[in-house]
C-alpha cells in the first residue's frame, strides 16, 4: 500500500500551474506594499505556505495566501493614549490597498487580524500588519520569551504575539527528525480533516500530530523497520484523543496556544474513535485501498 500512499501524497500537492499563479500573486502584492505602504520594512509568507503543509484545495474551496506585513518593531509598551494602535495599523494597510487601481477594485475588507483581498481563481490574500517583538513581555509584564523573535499582530482590538518563524522552523526540524515522513503525513491528515473533523483548526492538527508521528518514525527506525504512512496515520488516530485536552502549542513558542472546549474534545474523541475503528478493520476488507479511500476520498488511488 505504500505506493498508493505515495501517489496520494503527490495528488495532495498544489498543481504546478496553480502554484505558479499563487507565487505570482503574492509576489505582486508584496512588491506593491513595499513601494507604497508607509513604514513598510519587510513582508513574508506565513501560515501553511510558510510551513509547507498546504494541500491542493477542493474545487469549491478558496486558496488562502497569508502574508505578514512587517511595519517595524516594538521596543516598549506605551502609556494609555499613546503608541501604535492595532486598529490604526489595519486601517493604514486597508487604505494603501484601496488606493491601488488594481487592489482597490478587489474591495479589500478589514477582518482583524487581516485585510482580505478576493482575487480571481478563488484565491484569497490575507495580509497581517505586524511589529517585531523587541520587548520580550506583554503589556501585563508576563515574560513570553526572548526579544528579537515573534511579532505583535492585531487581535480583539489590541496586540497579540505570533511566533510564526519559530513555529515554521520547529516543523522543519521535526520533519527532518522524522526522516521526511512528518509533513506528508500531516497533509494526508488534513485531507481527512476536511471530510470528517473540519472544526479542528488546521494548525492545531499539525501541532498535535507532530510528536505522535515523530515518535512513531523514530521507534520504527530504532527497530530497523521502514515507517509506512498507513501505520503513522493509525498511530495518530489512536493517540491523538489523549492529547486533545492539553494546551495546543508548539513547545517554547511565544504564541499563546489554543485550548479546546469540553464539547469540542468530546466530538473529536468520538470521531477519532470511529476512524480508528474503521482503520483497524481495513486489513480484513477485500480491498485495502477502498478502505483507505473511505477516509481520504476519491483522491486516494485504488490502483497504482
MOCORUR-V287216 format. One record per pair of residues at least 24 apart in sequence whose ideal C-beta (glycine too) atoms are under 6 Angstrom apart, sorted by the first residue. I is the first residue (numbers start at 0). J is the second residue. D is the distance in Angstrom with one decimal. If there is no record, write none. Layout:
((I;J;D) (I;J;D))
This chain:
((0;229;5.6) (0;287;5.9) (1;227;5.5) (2;303;4.5) (3;288;5.6) (3;300;5.4) (3;303;5.6) (4;228;4.0) (6;300;4.8) (6;303;5.3) (7;299;4.9) (8;183;4.9) (10;298;5.0) (11;54;4.5) (11;55;5.8) (11;186;4.8) (13;55;5.0) (25;64;4.9) (28;124;5.9) (32;68;5.9) (35;95;5.6) (36;95;4.5) (38;70;4.7) (40;69;5.1) (40;71;5.8) (41;69;4.4) (42;66;5.8) (42;68;5.2) (43;67;5.2) (45;163;4.6) (49;167;4.8) (50;167;4.9) (50;170;5.0) (52;182;6.0) (52;185;5.2) (52;205;6.0) (54;186;5.0) (54;189;5.3) (61;121;4.8) (61;123;4.8) (62;122;5.1) (63;123;4.9) (63;125;5.9) (64;124;4.8) (65;125;5.1) (66;126;5.1) (67;127;5.3) (67;129;5.1) (68;126;5.4) (68;128;5.3) (69;129;5.3) (70;128;5.8) (70;130;5.7) (71;130;5.6) (72;130;5.7) (72;131;4.0) (72;133;4.6) (73;130;4.7) (73;134;5.5) (73;151;5.5) (74;133;4.7) (76;138;4.8) (85;153;3.5) (85;157;5.7) (85;158;5.5) (88;128;4.1) (89;153;5.5) (92;128;5.0) (111;153;5.1) (112;152;4.9) (112;153;4.4) (112;154;5.0) (127;152;5.3) (143;253;4.4) (144;253;4.1) (149;253;4.3) (160;253;5.0) (160;254;5.8) (161;254;5.6) (162;252;4.5) (162;253;4.2) (162;254;4.6) (165;252;5.7) (166;249;4.7) (166;252;5.5) (169;249;5.2) (173;209;5.2) (173;213;5.4) (176;213;5.5) (177;212;5.9) (177;213;4.7) (177;216;4.3) (180;216;5.1) (180;226;5.4) (181;212;5.1) (184;212;5.1) (184;231;4.9) (190;295;5.1) (191;294;5.3) (194;296;5.9) (195;270;5.8) (196;267;6.0) (196;270;5.1) (203;247;4.8) (203;257;5.5) (206;247;5.2) (206;249;5.9) (207;239;5.5) (207;242;5.3) (208;235;5.6) (211;235;5.3) (211;238;4.9) (233;278;5.1) (236;271;5.1) (236;274;5.0) (236;275;4.1) (237;275;5.6) (239;271;5.8) (240;268;4.5) (240;271;5.0) (243;267;5.6))
